[in-house]
Amino acid sequence: MARFKPSRSEGGAAGITEHFCYPAPVNPRPTAGIVVIGDEILSGKFADENAAFLIGELRSLGVELRRVSIIPDDADDIAATVARYAARYTHVFTSGGVGPTHDDVTIAAVARGLGTDVVREPELEARIRAYWGERLAPANLRLADVPRGATLVWGESTTWPVVALGNVYILPGVPTLFRRKFADIKDRFRATPVQTARVYLSAEEGVLAPHLDAVVAAHPDVKIGSYPRFDETEFQVIITLEAALAATAIAAADDLAARVPAAVVKRTDPS
């Protein structure tokens, strides 16, 4: 069950109040979901760049990404997916479907999914009119439409804000704009980065499995992954050991190395 916590307005957006929606605490680390929206991605006309970029960014910030969905420009699908993600994850990021054309339905769909409607935001409208001036086309004013109750989240670049509704951050699909806008707001998501140790082993996974089972049981606070490599000559498997504290990850790596000392080719520990 999601819990909504109201807080102050920000970024000079008069009358717009920020809300954060936090899932019930199951994982001590903040979690995230990404919703990539666009028929052009699903059809293969364009390759997704935004989810791949955000995966690395969230990891460096200490946010645990739990799911990525790629869905069409379908308002019902967007509304249902965003509502489900908003209830499950600390942060939700959408990519695409924000613009002045017929297939840009994300704003209205997010609003519907989170139980509100769409309004024209006065500050955004003023900025759009000033930006385009005499070149303004009526469709450009759609860029000033936001879900009712949304927040304009301003970063270092104050030209165009990110629109957020609750814990959902609505980002554009154009990769250069997506990266620029996320860079403006990324510090608000910063948490404790994950600490990772890696052990490179010259043994097959079947041989390592019982030893990994023992390490998993002995170190419940460590997330352990096993990744075989078939094109390496020096090692066959990389084991990653992740924890909130470097010492915890290192202790688990020490345990594994002690169980299979002859198979250890090299290891790297978090600083």
PLY file of the C-alpha trace (Angstrom):
ply
format ascii 1.0
element vertex 271
property float x
property float y
property float z
element edge 270
property int vertex1
property int vertex2
end_header
0.00 0.00 0.00
1.50 3.35 -1.03
1.55 6.22 1.44
1.39 9.83 0.24
3.23 12.48 2.16
2.58 16.10 1.22
5.38 18.64 1.38
6.03 22.20 0.31
5.71 23.66 -3.15
9.02 24.23 -4.92
10.60 25.83 -7.93
8.27 28.83 -7.92
5.36 26.83 -9.29
2.53 28.67 -7.61
-0.30 26.52 -6.41
1.44 23.26 -7.16
2.17 21.12 -4.14
4.69 18.33 -4.14
3.72 14.84 -3.00
5.99 11.89 -2.51
4.62 8.38 -2.75
6.65 5.79 -0.89
5.98 2.06 -1.08
5.74 0.27 2.24
9.28 -0.41 3.52
10.38 -3.81 2.31
13.89 -3.03 1.14
16.11 -0.57 3.07
17.45 0.81 -0.20
15.28 3.08 -2.36
13.87 1.27 -5.37
12.95 2.41 -8.86
10.99 1.41 -11.94
11.47 2.71 -15.48
8.63 2.94 -18.00
9.84 3.49 -21.58
6.95 4.65 -23.75
6.97 4.56 -27.52
5.76 2.60 -30.52
9.06 3.50 -32.21
11.00 1.50 -29.62
8.80 -1.57 -29.85
8.83 -1.48 -33.65
12.62 -1.25 -33.80
12.64 2.08 -35.65
14.77 3.48 -32.83
16.81 1.70 -30.17
16.16 2.61 -26.55
18.98 4.65 -25.06
17.28 6.13 -22.02
16.73 3.02 -19.91
20.30 1.88 -20.57
21.59 5.28 -19.43
19.35 5.41 -16.36
20.32 1.91 -15.22
23.91 3.06 -14.72
22.91 6.37 -13.16
20.60 4.79 -10.60
23.22 2.24 -9.58
25.81 4.96 -9.02
23.26 6.83 -6.89
22.54 3.80 -4.71
19.01 3.25 -6.03
17.99 -0.35 -6.69
16.30 -0.68 -10.07
13.61 -3.34 -9.84
11.92 -3.31 -13.24
11.97 -1.82 -16.74
8.93 -1.92 -19.02
8.74 -0.87 -22.67
5.16 -0.14 -23.64
3.34 1.44 -26.61
1.82 4.89 -26.93
-1.39 3.57 -25.45
-3.03 5.65 -22.75
-4.64 2.69 -20.97
-1.36 0.79 -20.87
0.57 3.82 -19.63
-1.99 4.61 -16.93
-2.07 1.05 -15.61
1.70 0.55 -15.69
2.54 3.84 -14.02
-0.07 3.33 -11.29
1.30 -0.15 -10.56
4.89 1.06 -10.46
4.06 4.10 -8.30
2.55 1.81 -5.67
5.52 -0.59 -5.65
8.67 1.53 -6.00
10.16 4.57 -4.33
10.79 6.36 -7.63
9.28 5.92 -11.10
10.73 7.41 -14.27
8.89 7.60 -17.58
10.56 8.19 -20.93
8.74 9.41 -24.01
5.31 10.53 -25.11
5.80 14.15 -24.03
5.27 16.69 -26.78
2.75 18.48 -29.01
1.71 15.68 -31.39
-1.12 13.17 -31.46
0.95 10.29 -30.04
2.17 12.27 -27.04
-0.31 10.90 -24.50
1.93 10.37 -21.45
0.86 13.43 -19.45
-2.85 12.61 -19.68
-2.26 8.90 -19.10
-0.11 9.46 -16.00
-2.73 11.84 -14.63
-5.47 9.24 -15.17
-3.38 6.45 -13.69
-2.79 8.43 -10.51
-6.37 9.63 -10.17
-6.30 13.21 -11.40
-6.82 15.26 -14.55
-4.77 17.62 -16.71
-4.49 21.40 -16.27
-2.51 24.11 -18.02
0.32 25.34 -15.81
0.56 29.17 -15.95
4.32 29.45 -15.43
5.07 26.90 -18.13
2.64 28.58 -20.50
4.36 31.94 -19.98
7.77 30.43 -20.64
6.55 28.69 -23.78
5.00 31.87 -25.14
8.20 33.79 -24.42
10.40 31.09 -25.98
8.52 30.79 -29.28
7.26 34.36 -29.50
5.66 35.05 -32.87
6.60 31.54 -34.03
4.30 29.95 -31.45
2.01 27.28 -32.89
-1.14 26.44 -30.91
0.03 22.82 -30.48
3.15 24.02 -28.64
0.96 25.07 -25.73
0.33 21.39 -25.01
3.80 21.45 -23.47
2.31 23.53 -20.64
-0.21 20.82 -19.74
0.55 18.93 -16.53
-1.34 16.56 -14.23
-3.27 18.45 -11.59
-1.25 18.46 -8.37
2.07 18.02 -10.20
5.30 19.71 -9.21
7.74 21.51 -11.45
11.14 20.21 -10.37
13.85 22.71 -11.24
17.52 21.91 -11.55
20.56 23.97 -12.43
19.08 24.56 -15.88
16.00 26.63 -15.14
14.69 26.86 -18.72
12.46 23.77 -18.58
11.63 21.82 -15.41
10.86 18.14 -14.94
7.18 17.50 -14.26
6.63 15.14 -11.32
3.41 13.74 -9.90
3.92 12.03 -6.58
6.91 9.75 -7.03
6.57 9.68 -10.83
9.02 11.77 -12.86
7.95 12.43 -16.45
10.93 12.74 -18.78
11.16 13.27 -22.55
12.06 10.49 -24.95
14.74 12.37 -26.92
17.97 10.95 -25.43
19.86 14.27 -25.24
16.96 15.94 -23.44
16.39 12.92 -21.21
20.02 12.97 -20.02
20.05 16.72 -19.54
16.86 16.74 -17.50
17.88 13.78 -15.34
21.24 15.42 -14.64
19.33 18.44 -13.32
17.40 16.41 -10.73
19.63 13.39 -10.01
20.92 14.58 -6.63
17.47 14.27 -5.07
17.70 10.49 -5.56
21.16 10.01 -4.06
21.34 7.23 -1.46
24.08 4.95 -0.11
25.96 3.44 -3.10
26.18 -0.33 -3.25
29.59 -1.82 -2.39
30.74 -4.61 -4.70
33.51 -7.19 -4.41
34.35 -9.44 -7.38
36.05 -12.80 -7.39
37.28 -14.29 -10.68
37.41 -18.08 -10.61
38.80 -20.82 -12.87
36.04 -23.33 -12.16
32.66 -24.20 -13.63
29.44 -23.04 -12.02
28.37 -26.60 -11.23
31.50 -27.09 -9.15
31.06 -23.72 -7.45
27.35 -24.08 -6.70
27.59 -25.81 -3.27
30.24 -23.33 -2.12
28.08 -20.40 -3.25
25.12 -21.89 -1.39
27.21 -21.95 1.76
28.36 -18.35 1.32
24.80 -17.18 0.65
23.61 -18.87 3.84
26.47 -17.46 5.91
26.11 -13.88 4.64
22.40 -13.02 4.37
23.11 -9.28 3.96
25.11 -9.88 0.78
23.61 -10.20 -2.69
25.65 -12.73 -4.65
25.62 -13.17 -8.42
27.36 -15.76 -10.60
28.24 -14.91 -14.22
29.96 -17.47 -16.46
32.32 -16.25 -19.18
33.02 -18.41 -22.22
35.41 -16.17 -24.11
37.99 -15.69 -21.35
41.18 -17.72 -21.11
42.18 -16.97 -17.51
38.90 -17.45 -15.66
35.49 -19.08 -16.19
33.17 -17.35 -13.73
32.86 -13.91 -12.13
31.20 -13.82 -8.71
29.88 -10.46 -7.52
29.18 -9.85 -3.84
27.18 -6.71 -3.08
26.35 -5.12 0.25
25.62 -1.76 1.83
28.98 -1.80 3.65
32.34 -2.52 2.04
33.42 -4.64 5.00
30.36 -6.86 4.62
31.05 -7.51 0.94
34.74 -8.15 1.62
33.94 -10.64 4.39
31.76 -12.65 2.02
34.46 -12.55 -0.67
37.00 -13.76 1.89
34.70 -16.64 2.79
34.27 -17.67 -0.85
37.99 -17.42 -1.60
38.79 -19.57 1.44
36.39 -22.29 0.25
37.91 -22.56 -3.27
41.45 -21.14 -2.96
42.86 -23.08 -5.91
40.23 -21.62 -8.26
40.79 -17.93 -7.41
42.44 -16.10 -10.31
42.01 -12.57 -8.98
39.62 -10.43 -6.98
38.69 -6.79 -6.57
37.35 -5.32 -3.33
35.44 -2.09 -2.76
37.54 0.71 -1.37
0 1
1 2
2 3
3 4
4 5
5 6
6 7
7 8
8 9
9 10
10 11
11 12
12 13
13 14
14 15
15 16
16 17
17 18
18 19
19 20
20 21
21 22
22 23
23 24
24 25
25 26
26 27
27 28
28 29
29 30
30 31
31 32
32 33
33 34
34 35
35 36
36 37
37 38
38 39
39 40
40 41
41 42
42 43
43 44
44 45
45 46
46 47
47 48
48 49
49 50
50 51
51 52
52 53
53 54
54 55
55 56
56 57
57 58
58 59
59 60
60 61
61 62
62 63
63 64
64 65
65 66
66 67
67 68
68 69
69 70
70 71
71 72
72 73
73 74
74 75
75 76
76 77
77 78
78 79
79 80
80 81
81 82
82 83
83 84
84 85
85 86
86 87
87 88
88 89
89 90
90 91
91 92
92 93
93 94
94 95
95 96
96 97
97 98
98 99
99 100
100 101
101 102
102 103
103 104
104 105
105 106
106 107
107 108
108 109
109 110
110 111
111 112
112 113
113 114
114 115
115 116
116 117
117 118
118 119
119 120
120 121
121 122
122 123
123 124
124 125
125 126
126 127
127 128
128 129
129 130
130 131
131 132
132 133
133 134
134 135
135 136
136 137
137 138
138 139
139 140
140 141
141 142
142 143
143 144
144 145
145 146
146 147
147 148
148 149
149 150
150 151
151 152
152 153
153 154
154 155
155 156
156 157
157 158
158 159
159 160
160 161
161 162
162 163
163 164
164 165
165 166
166 167
167 168
168 169
169 170
170 171
171 172
172 173
173 174
174 175
175 176
176 177
177 178
178 179
179 180
180 181
181 182
182 183
183 184
184 185
185 186
186 187
187 188
188 189
189 190
190 191
191 192
192 193
193 194
194 195
195 196
196 197
197 198
198 199
199 200
200 201
201 202
202 203
203 204
204 205
205 206
206 207
207 208
208 209
209 210
210 211
211 212
212 213
213 214
214 215
215 216
216 217
217 218
218 219
219 220
220 221
221 222
222 223
223 224
224 225
225 226
226 227
227 228
228 229
229 230
230 231
231 232
232 233
233 234
234 235
235 236
236 237
237 238
238 239
239 240
240 241
241 242
242 243
243 244
244 245
245 246
246 247
247 248
248 249
249 250
250 251
251 252
252 253
253 254
254 255
255 256
256 257
257 258
258 259
259 260
260 261
261 262
262 263
263 264
264 265
265 266
266 267
267 268
268 269
269 270
